[in-house]
Amino acid sequence: MDEYRRQAIIDEIPRLRRYARALLRDRDAADDLVQDCLERALSRIESWTTGDSPRRWLFTIMHHLFVDQLRRAKRHVQAVAMMPETIDALASPPPQTDKLASAEVLAALQQIGPERRAALVLVAVEGFSYADAANVLGIPAGTLMSRIARGREELRSILDDVSRRKMIKVVEK
Amino acid sequence: MTRRDFSINDVHLALDGELAADDRAEFERWLDAHPDMKAVSARFERDRTALAAALAPVVQEPVPTRLTHLASGKARPRRLPSLLRNVAAAVVIFVAGGVAGYFAATLGPFAGKQAADQFAEKAIDAYVVYAADPAHAVEVGASDQHYLEGWLSKRTGLKLVVPDLSAEGFELLGGRILPVGKNAAALLVYRDKAGNQLSIYMTGDGETKAKGIYEPADGGPTAIYWLDDDYGCAIVGSMPREQLREVARKAWRQMVESGVTGKGTS
């Protein structure tokens, strides 16, 4: 593989990590997903047909791997629950501020259904167009739009619940 | 200008930059005329900003070397087959070689010996700090061995299998990740009924080819180790040398067999 292509792939790693973190939250699990993605990409470099930028290609590969992972046995989920990072997140209540704490938003994001989460993050965070995002996820544009819309509604209502609970806590004090 | 009806769908389209350019001005007027929709739109925008801000730091983080090396081709993903050859050779040595014999026969030049000593010392340090602390020896317990293997494999870049040493009286407690330079080493911890600890320490870097037994001059735990260019493994324990050697041999053999039949060949 030529150096240009290799470098182009390396340049995408930070974004792949961000997307993976949005999908999985746990840092190690997310990096594992990126690692799987890179391994698969390098092993079938000829499937890179998206022009100069490997971005869409790489995100597509990672999405497939993510879907595979979702299908796997739930005991993986249980094991992830044992990871220190997850336990920390549960143990520490977020600080009371006007601004939405990052931890809250990320926790809320994890509660959204994985397919909606992927659609919303691809478009709203990673800046993919609807056409590209639909392509990455392998779904029609209409399905993508409904996933984004539902994902946003879901995120809003989860965050609303969080702030409601915080208000109750404050009142109880 | 053709008038069209807007809806919540257009709120999403507008947020995502997908609203047709011709419709934008009219959409804004529609939004102004519908305060409820305007509030929803503003709320979605705030959530999106918060989401982007929460995820933004990830892009600034230094990328783990296991990922950059993989992509740059500096480190091929380490597959078991290359590991197998080493392990198979080790088994032969454990079986055939007297301790003194293979110690003398296999140690390389002095520089290699130094690296091997350092490796063995690190493995012993890990044993002393973690394995010998029964309450906090592991991060991930033995209850989900499949996950444990996957996790440790991923972090070290190796294809690890967790040997079953119950026939030798050792039960797996679990494993943990340790730093070794900028990379990760895996530590498996076992314990027998008498409370003796045994650990297997593995890294994805070897630097040198060496193998042997390392016994600190001041007594204490012993390490039986094997090092290669891209692999390092040490089995550490405080039991008598012959017993440790026997357990180590069993562990090696299982690594070979498990690798051949299942995991690691993907």
Interface residues (C-beta under 8 A of the other chain):
Chain A: M1 R6 I9 I10 I13 P14 R15 R17 R18 R21 A22 D28 D31 D32 V34 Q35 L38 E39 L42 R75 H76 Q78 A79 M82 M83 P84 K99 L100 S102 A103 V105 L106 L109 V121 V123 A124 V125 S129 Y130 M145 I148 A149 R152 L155 R156 L159
Chain B: I8 N9 H12 L13 L15 D16 G17 E18 R43 F44 R46 D47 R48 A50 L51 A52 A53 A54 L55 A56 V58 V59 Q60 E61 V63 P64 R66 L67 T68 L70 A71 S72 G73 P77 E139 V140 G141 D144 H146 Y147 L148 W151 K154 R155
